[in-house]
């Protein structure tokens, strides 16, 4: 199993930068790698349609580019989707919608081997003939157990119940990263859409402070580099910036508005009666 570049940076105490895709098109990962400065790509599978073939193709492009791959998985699908993604070559899993300490334990167990060997948390995964082990080459070997132990476990802290048991939840062995979810948290406390509500802002700060105090890695999701500064000043060094869908939407909206302004300032033109010569396709 190949070394996990995201785990290596976390262990070295180096900052990490990822980005999100909802598209399973591998070429987008190649473009991220060509852009430079990114260490992993999160496939936000919680929101997007995909097949297990898509996971294999993404696993291949992560290896081709040298980036780590992370998948965001939805509640009730933690074990199945984590297992299939890891088997395809993903090296990090972001688990959504936790509410309890038992949920945190279940998420860790979804990525670790079932073994008596010492690992980062107890696991449920058995031997699989999948891409991560070369299908047959490392299946069931000690390197397989070690490879699973290197998978980065990230948890979404986004529910009222999770914040209420945060101290015990963060003490579960095997957790690496924490991501606060202001949208879900605001909705769970009865203030949907109020991402800047004082209780939401306070909860995020509390999560960050408690994670840092335990040596864990709170991650901040941002749209623009300028949004990183307040997190950086709090001690956050892990960021995930931009979503493919938001990047495209912002471009289409902004450029479309510019064109609409031009159209509004011009008098209507008569339709052309003859098509000019040129190369059309």
C-alpha positions as CSV (number, residue, x, y, z in Angstrom):
1,X,0.0,0.0,0.0
2,X,1.4,3.4,-1.0
3,X,2.6,5.9,1.6
4,X,-0.1,8.4,2.7
5,X,1.1,11.9,1.8
6,X,-1.6,13.5,4.0
7,X,-0.7,11.4,7.0
8,X,3.0,12.3,6.4
9,X,2.3,16.0,6.5
10,X,0.1,15.7,9.6
11,X,2.8,13.8,11.4
12,X,5.5,16.3,10.4
13,X,3.4,19.2,11.7
14,X,3.2,20.8,8.3
15,X,0.1,22.8,7.1
16,X,-2.2,21.0,4.7
17,X,-4.4,22.3,1.9
18,X,-7.1,20.4,0.1
19,X,-10.0,21.2,-2.2
20,X,-13.4,19.7,-2.8
21,X,-14.9,18.1,-5.9
22,X,-18.5,16.8,-6.3
23,X,-17.6,15.6,-9.8
24,X,-16.1,12.1,-10.0
25,X,-14.3,13.1,-13.3
26,X,-10.6,12.2,-12.7
27,X,-9.3,15.0,-14.9
28,X,-10.3,17.5,-12.3
29,X,-7.9,15.9,-9.9
30,X,-5.2,16.1,-12.5
31,X,-5.9,19.8,-12.9
32,X,-5.7,20.4,-9.1
33,X,-2.3,18.6,-9.1
34,X,-1.1,20.7,-12.1
35,X,-2.1,23.9,-10.2
36,X,0.4,23.0,-7.5
37,X,0.2,23.8,-3.7
38,X,-2.5,21.3,-2.9
39,X,-1.9,18.1,-0.9
40,X,-5.2,16.2,-1.3
41,X,-8.6,16.3,-2.9
42,X,-11.8,15.6,-1.0
43,X,-14.5,13.9,-3.1
44,X,-17.6,15.1,-1.4
45,X,-19.5,11.9,-2.0
46,X,-22.2,12.8,0.5
47,X,-23.6,15.2,-2.1
48,X,-22.8,13.6,-5.4
49,X,-23.8,10.6,-7.5
50,X,-21.1,8.0,-8.0
51,X,-20.4,4.3,-8.6
52,X,-17.8,2.0,-7.3
53,X,-16.1,2.2,-10.7
54,X,-15.8,6.0,-10.1
55,X,-14.0,5.3,-6.8
56,X,-11.5,3.0,-8.6
57,X,-10.8,5.7,-11.2
58,X,-10.4,8.4,-8.6
59,X,-8.0,6.1,-6.7
60,X,-5.9,5.7,-9.9
61,X,-5.7,9.4,-10.5
62,X,-4.7,10.1,-6.9
63,X,-1.8,7.7,-7.3
64,X,-0.9,9.1,-10.7
65,X,-0.7,12.7,-9.3
66,X,0.8,11.9,-5.9
67,X,-2.1,13.5,-4.1
68,X,-4.0,11.9,-1.3
69,X,-7.7,11.3,-1.8
70,X,-10.4,11.9,0.9
71,X,-14.0,11.0,0.6
72,X,-16.9,12.5,2.6
73,X,-19.4,9.8,3.5
74,X,-23.0,10.2,4.8
75,X,-24.6,8.8,7.8
76,X,-25.8,5.1,7.7
77,X,-23.2,4.5,5.0
78,X,-20.0,5.0,7.1
79,X,-18.7,1.4,7.0
80,X,-19.7,0.4,3.5
81,X,-18.6,3.6,1.7
82,X,-15.4,4.0,3.8
83,X,-14.4,0.4,3.0
84,X,-15.0,0.7,-0.7
85,X,-13.2,4.0,-1.0
86,X,-10.2,2.8,0.9
87,X,-10.1,-0.3,-1.2
88,X,-10.1,2.0,-4.3
89,X,-7.1,3.9,-3.0
90,X,-8.5,6.8,-0.9
91,X,-6.3,7.6,2.1
92,X,-8.7,9.7,4.2
93,X,-12.4,9.6,5.2
94,X,-14.5,12.4,6.4
95,X,-17.5,11.2,8.3
96,X,-20.7,13.3,8.4
97,X,-23.5,13.7,10.9
98,X,-22.0,12.3,14.1
99,X,-24.1,12.6,17.3
100,X,-22.4,10.5,19.9
101,X,-19.3,9.0,21.3
102,X,-20.4,5.6,19.9
103,X,-20.7,7.2,16.5
104,X,-17.1,8.4,16.7
105,X,-16.0,4.9,17.6
106,X,-17.9,3.4,14.7
107,X,-16.2,5.9,12.3
108,X,-12.8,4.9,13.5
109,X,-13.7,1.2,13.3
110,X,-14.8,1.7,9.7
111,X,-11.2,2.3,8.5
112,X,-9.1,0.2,10.8
113,X,-8.2,-3.6,10.5
114,X,-9.8,-6.0,12.9
115,X,-6.7,-7.2,14.7
116,X,-5.0,-7.6,18.0
117,X,-2.0,-5.6,16.8
118,X,-1.7,-2.1,18.2
119,X,-3.4,0.4,15.9
120,X,-5.0,3.8,16.0
121,X,-8.3,2.6,17.4
122,X,-10.2,-0.6,17.1
123,X,-11.3,-1.7,13.7
124,X,-13.8,-3.8,11.8
125,X,-12.2,-4.3,8.4
126,X,-11.2,-7.7,7.2
127,X,-9.1,-8.8,4.3
128,X,-10.2,-7.6,0.8
129,X,-9.0,-8.1,-2.7
130,X,-9.1,-4.5,-3.8
131,X,-6.9,-1.9,-5.4
132,X,-5.3,-0.7,-2.2
133,X,-3.5,-4.1,-1.8
134,X,-2.8,-4.6,-5.5
135,X,-5.9,-6.9,-5.6
136,X,-3.9,-9.9,-4.5
137,X,-0.3,-8.8,-3.6
138,X,-0.7,-7.5,-0.1
139,X,-4.1,-8.9,0.9
140,X,-4.1,-9.8,4.6
141,X,-0.4,-9.1,5.1
142,X,1.0,-6.9,8.0
143,X,1.5,-4.1,5.4
144,X,-2.3,-4.1,4.9
145,X,-2.9,-3.6,8.6
146,X,-0.3,-0.8,8.7
147,X,-1.8,0.8,5.5
148,X,-5.2,0.9,7.2
149,X,-3.7,2.4,10.3
150,X,-2.3,5.3,8.1
151,X,-5.8,6.3,6.8
152,X,-6.7,9.7,8.1
153,X,-9.9,9.8,10.0
154,X,-11.8,13.1,9.9
155,X,-15.1,13.8,11.7
156,X,-17.7,16.4,11.0
157,X,-18.8,18.2,14.3
158,X,-22.1,19.6,13.1
159,X,-24.8,18.5,15.4
160,X,-26.0,19.8,18.7
161,X,-25.7,16.4,20.3
162,X,-22.0,16.1,19.1
163,X,-21.1,19.4,20.7
164,X,-22.8,18.4,24.0
165,X,-20.5,15.4,24.3
166,X,-17.5,16.9,22.6
167,X,-15.0,16.3,25.3
168,X,-15.7,12.5,25.5
169,X,-16.0,12.3,21.7
170,X,-12.6,13.9,21.1
171,X,-11.0,11.4,23.5
172,X,-11.9,8.5,21.2
173,X,-8.6,6.9,20.0
174,X,-7.9,7.1,16.3
175,X,-9.3,10.6,15.4
176,X,-7.1,12.8,13.3
177,X,-9.0,15.8,12.0
178,X,-12.2,17.7,13.0
179,X,-14.3,19.8,10.7
180,X,-17.0,22.1,12.1
181,X,-20.2,22.3,10.1
182,X,-21.9,25.7,10.7
183,X,-24.8,25.0,8.4
184,X,-25.9,21.8,10.0
185,X,-25.2,23.1,13.5
186,X,-27.2,26.2,13.0
187,X,-30.1,24.1,11.8
188,X,-29.8,21.7,14.7
189,X,-30.1,24.4,17.3
190,X,-33.1,26.0,15.6
191,X,-31.4,28.8,13.6
192,X,-31.3,27.5,10.0
193,X,-29.2,29.7,7.7
194,X,-27.8,31.8,10.6
195,X,-24.1,30.7,10.1
196,X,-22.9,33.8,11.9
197,X,-25.2,33.3,14.9
198,X,-23.2,33.9,18.2
199,X,-23.9,30.3,19.3
200,X,-22.7,28.9,16.1
201,X,-19.5,31.0,16.1
202,X,-18.9,30.1,19.8
203,X,-19.3,26.4,19.1
204,X,-16.8,26.4,16.3
205,X,-14.2,28.3,18.4
206,X,-14.8,25.8,21.3
207,X,-14.3,22.8,18.9
208,X,-11.1,24.3,17.5
209,X,-9.7,25.1,21.0
210,X,-10.5,21.7,22.4
211,X,-9.1,19.9,19.3
212,X,-5.8,21.8,19.4
213,X,-5.5,21.1,23.2
214,X,-5.6,17.4,22.4
215,X,-3.1,17.6,19.6
216,X,-5.8,17.0,16.9
217,X,-6.1,18.8,13.6
218,X,-9.1,21.1,13.3
219,X,-9.7,21.8,9.6
220,X,-11.3,25.0,8.2
221,X,-13.3,25.0,5.0
222,X,-12.9,28.3,3.1
223,X,-13.8,29.8,-0.2
224,X,-11.0,32.4,-0.4
225,X,-7.5,32.7,1.1
226,X,-8.5,35.8,3.0
227,X,-10.9,33.7,5.1
228,X,-8.0,31.6,6.4
229,X,-6.3,34.4,8.5
230,X,-8.6,34.3,11.6
231,X,-8.3,30.5,11.7
232,X,-4.5,30.7,11.3
233,X,-4.4,33.1,14.2
234,X,-6.3,30.6,16.3
235,X,-3.7,27.9,15.5
236,X,-5.5,26.1,12.6
237,X,-3.0,24.9,10.0
238,X,-5.3,22.6,7.9
239,X,-7.6,24.0,5.2
240,X,-9.8,22.8,2.5
241,X,-10.5,25.6,-0.1
242,X,-13.1,25.8,-2.8
243,X,-15.7,23.4,-4.3
244,X,-15.8,22.7,-8.0
245,X,-19.5,23.5,-8.2
246,X,-19.1,26.8,-6.4
247,X,-16.1,27.8,-8.6
248,X,-18.2,27.1,-11.8
249,X,-21.3,28.8,-10.5
250,X,-19.4,31.9,-9.4
251,X,-17.8,32.2,-12.9
252,X,-21.0,31.6,-14.8
253,X,-23.0,34.0,-12.7
254,X,-20.4,36.8,-12.7
255,X,-19.6,36.6,-16.4
256,X,-23.2,36.2,-17.3
257,X,-24.1,39.4,-15.4
258,X,-21.3,41.2,-17.3
259,X,-22.7,40.0,-20.6
260,X,-26.3,40.9,-19.5
261,X,-25.1,44.5,-18.7
262,X,-23.7,44.7,-22.2
263,X,-26.9,43.5,-23.8
264,X,-29.0,45.9,-21.8
265,X,-26.9,48.9,-23.0
266,X,-27.1,48.0,-26.7
267,X,-30.0,48.6,-29.1
268,X,-31.6,45.4,-30.5
269,X,-29.8,44.2,-33.6
270,X,-31.5,43.0,-36.7
271,X,-30.9,39.3,-37.4
272,X,-28.2,38.5,-39.9
273,X,-29.5,37.5,-43.3
274,X,-26.3,35.9,-44.4
275,X,-23.9,33.8,-42.4
276,X,-20.4,35.2,-42.6
277,X,-17.6,32.9,-43.7
278,X,-15.6,31.3,-40.9
279,X,-14.9,28.1,-39.1
280,X,-17.9,26.9,-37.1
281,X,-18.4,23.8,-35.0
